[in-house]
Amino acid sequence: MQLASGMLLVATPALQDPNFADTVVLLLDVTEEGALGVVLNRPSQVLVADVLEPWRDVVAEPEVLFRGGPVGTDGALAVAALRDPQDPPVGWRPVAGLLGMVDLDTPTELVDGSLSAMRVFAGYAGWGAGQLDGEVEEGSWYVVSAEVGDAFRGDPDGLRRDVMRRQPGMLAWHVNRPVDPDLN
């Protein structure tokens, strides 16, 4: 499947990098210069209210920062879903369909009511030109379609399993694949 903004990367058992083992990454930007995404299933213990108080009532439960990846962990990105695609708020940047990013410097009253869900990520995952293509080719990632709700699950722990289970054909079977199938 072609890499594109709005797609999911699901870590295969072969991916042993502790930053990405068992993760699901939402791709936010894919260009010839590289790719950027956020890990959807790594909640932290830090409440959004403790670091970005104005956004406390806007974020989806659990109302914590998520560890978006190992790059830029001192910064934050917000991923959100629009209520009405015809009425995007100030500070909105589309990603795919109803999914997009919200500039956290935007006053919350300017986005109030226009989002159906939002999540804040500390840090992100980034790849240079051709790097992610190489990782997909070597078998580190499954590339699959996203559903809007994937980014805002109340229980992110089951996300990887559920995303794999909904895949067509043999890909769904990989949810139970061991790291080394020869040892099975």
N, C-alpha and C positions, 0 to 999 in steps of 0.2 A: 504494500500500500504506500502511496506517495506521502512524504512528509509535508504537512501543511499546518498553518495556524488552526487551532481548534481540535487537532488530533490528540490522541492519548498515546503515550509511551508506557508500556507495562514491562517492568523488569522481568527478564527471563531468569530461571534458576542459575544460569551460567554467569550472570552479572554479580560479581562478588564485592564490588566497591561498596563499602559500608554507607557511603552517602546515598546510594541508590538501591541497595538490596531490598527486594519486596515492595518497591515503590510504583506509584502511578503518577506520571508527569503529564500535565496539560501543556501543550505547546502554545505559546502566546505569540510568537513571532518566528517565522522561518523565511530566511532570505539567502541569497548566494553567499553572503558574508558569514552566515552561521544561524544558530537557533537559540531561542530563549524559552524557558518554561518554568513551571512551579510544581513541586511535589504536592499532590493533593491529600496524601494519607499520612502525614506526620504532624499531628497537633503538638503544640508545646504546652507547658503549664502556665504560660504568661497570658493573662487576660488582656484583651484588646483595650478594655477600659483603663488599664494601668499604664498604657503607653500611647494610646490614641483615643483619649477620652471622648472627643466629639463623635466618634464613630461607634460607640458602645451600643447604641440602639439600632444601628443599621446592619451589623454583621449577623450572619446566620449562626445558629448553635452548632457545635459548642463555641462560645464567644471568646475563643482564644486565638492567639497568633499561631499560624502554621509555619513549620520550617520548610520554606519553599525551595531550599537548595543551599549548596555550600558557598555560593558567590554572593557578595554584597550583603552579608547577614546583618549589617548595621542599618540597612534600609528596608523599606516595606513596599510591597506591591498589593494592590487590591484588584481582585477578580470579581465581577458582578454579572448578574443577569438582568436584562431589561424587562419591565412589565409590558411596555408598548414600544415596539421597534420604530414606530413613527415619531416617538417623543424622547430621544436620548437626552440625558441631562448635560449640563456644562461639565467639562472635565472627563467626558466619556471618550474612550477609544475602542472601536469595534475590534473583535478578534475573529469570531465566526458565529453567524446566526445571532442569537440573543446574548451570547457571551461577549464580554469585553472587559476593559480595565477602567478603573476610576482613579483619577488623580487625587491622592489623599490630601493635597493642599486645597482642594475645592471645599468651600464651606458646605457643611452637611445639609443646610436648609435648601441648597440649590439642587440636591439630588433626592431629597426626601420625597418618598412616594413613587419615584420613577424606577426603582429597583425592586425585583422580586426576591433577590438574595445577594449577599456579598460576603466575601471572605478575605482576610488580610494575611499576607505571607511575608515572613521575614527572610530575605534572601531569595535567590533564584538559582536555577540550573542553566548553564550556558555552554554552548559548543561553538568552536571556530568553524570556518569554512570547510565543509566535507567531513568534519569530525563525527557528527551524528550519523551521517550516511554510513560511515565506516563501522560504527558501533552496531547499527542495525544489520549490516551485511555480515558481521562476525557473530551475530546471534545473541546480542546482549539485550535487545528490546523487541517486543511485539509492538507493531504500529496498528492501532485500531481506532475506530470512530468513537467520538465522545457523545454523551448525552448531557444536556444542560445540568441536570441534577447531580452528575458526578462530582462537580466542583463544590457542592454545598451539602453533602451528606451529613446528617447528624452523627452517624457512626462511621467514621472514615476507616476504621480497622477492617471492615469487610469489603471495602471498595475493590481491591485487587481481585479478589475471588469472584465478586459479582460481575465485574467487567469481563473477566475471562469466560465466565459461564454463559454470558449472553452472545459470545462470538459464534459464528456459523461453523459447521463442520468440525474438522479435527482440531481446530484451534482451541475450542472449548475444553478439550481433553487435557490441554497443557496446564490447566489449573492445578493438577496433581502431579505434574512432572517432577521427578527428582533431579538434583543437580547433575548427577551422572546416571543416565538411564541404564548403562551397562551393569550397574550395581543392583538394579531392581530385580 
